[in-house]
Amino acid sequence: MTEKTPRLRPALDGVPTYKPGKPAAADGPVAYKLSSNENPYPPLPGVLEKAVDAAGTINRYPDMTCTALMAELADRFSVPVSHLATGTGSVGVAQQLVQATSGPGDEVIYAWRSFEAYPIITQVSGATPVQVPLTDDEVHDLDAMLAAITERTRLIFVCNPNNPTGTVVRRAELESFLDRVPADVLVVLDEAYIEFVRDADVPDGLDLYRDRPNVCVLRTFSKAYGLAGLRVGFAVAHEPVAAALRKTAVPFGVSHIAQEAAIASLRSEDALQERVRALVEERARVVEALAGQGWTVPETQANFVWLRLGERAADFAAACEKAGVVVRPFPGEGIRATIGETAANDLFLEVAAAFRKEL
Ligand SMILES: Cc1ncc(COP(=O)(O)O)c(C=O)c1O
């Protein structure tokens, strides 16, 4: 007798499970996690108090429309509330965008390598991923992405800065790209790391979305704002895209604690800027030290660095782990190391120096 099992959608065959960055070792003498592009700082001033207060009402469902947070975001970014949609982290909103635009037979274009969730959410929707290789400089190849557009293209992700390389596309090239994408194809500017950008030629997606109905900007509270554990992100898009996001949202996905913490974080702008400044300074120190050791480091505008190690990627990551610092390996390609606390960065640099001598 053959055992019957529930029938699952064939679209899921071959879909990888999302791999989170490894946690820091529990037992070593030192243990730092530089594998998930998290913020090493604790919540911004005032945030924890608001979150604890909010925890007092967890017997109730949260405000499903995130009214207070939406009002705060609308004010902060000078956008209409009707153009805003929140979700369970920006990855949740990204998934809603794919669900809203793309199903079987449709194509979703993105650079590769880029954020690991793009292929997963595309395939889960039943759509076909179209991966366009980064240039030799590890940057989005916007011309090749344009050339990849077909009648079936529904959505294009542009990850700026790109995860895991930290590289950026600049205003002139991005504007020229957007001018050439058909008006019925949605372009999602994933700006998860925008707060860390210091290159004045990198555009703020919100300036680009305003007169372009097919552009959507994705932002998150997980990185610079340091709320990765609370799962809250948002999109800014014109109707009907924003309206579609409200339809594809998981009801009550953003908890009351997350909403209150996000509002308090937005109100702590000075402390946010100070922490971001310190991390950007650390980034410069790490990049300079790596270059001094002889590494080629792509120019990063995010809170991480990328080393293209090819076949040595897994060995490098293992050496880091042995030393008490966990980075993110992409076997056969490279490693991504988050800019963390100074001691963690120092440890990472020590491993990099020793490894460099072996190469
Ligand atoms: C480019 C990019 N977009 C989106 C996300 C998702 O972040 P979250 O869902 O925590 O907002 C990440 C997280 O690593 C990312 O690197």
The ligand as an ORCA input file, in Angstrom:
! r2SCAN-3c Opt
* xyz 0 1
  C      18.289     43.819      0.918
  C      17.410     43.370      2.013
  N      16.110     43.592      1.935
  C      15.275     43.209      2.903
  C      15.754     42.576      4.018
  C      14.751     42.115      5.024
  O      14.848     42.722      6.222
  P      13.608     42.728      7.220
  O      12.634     41.715      6.749
  O      14.196     42.403      8.523
  O      13.045     44.108      7.127
  C      17.102     42.308      4.164
  C      17.602     41.586      5.351
  O      18.652     41.041      5.405
  C      17.955     42.713      3.128
  O      19.261     42.465      3.183
*
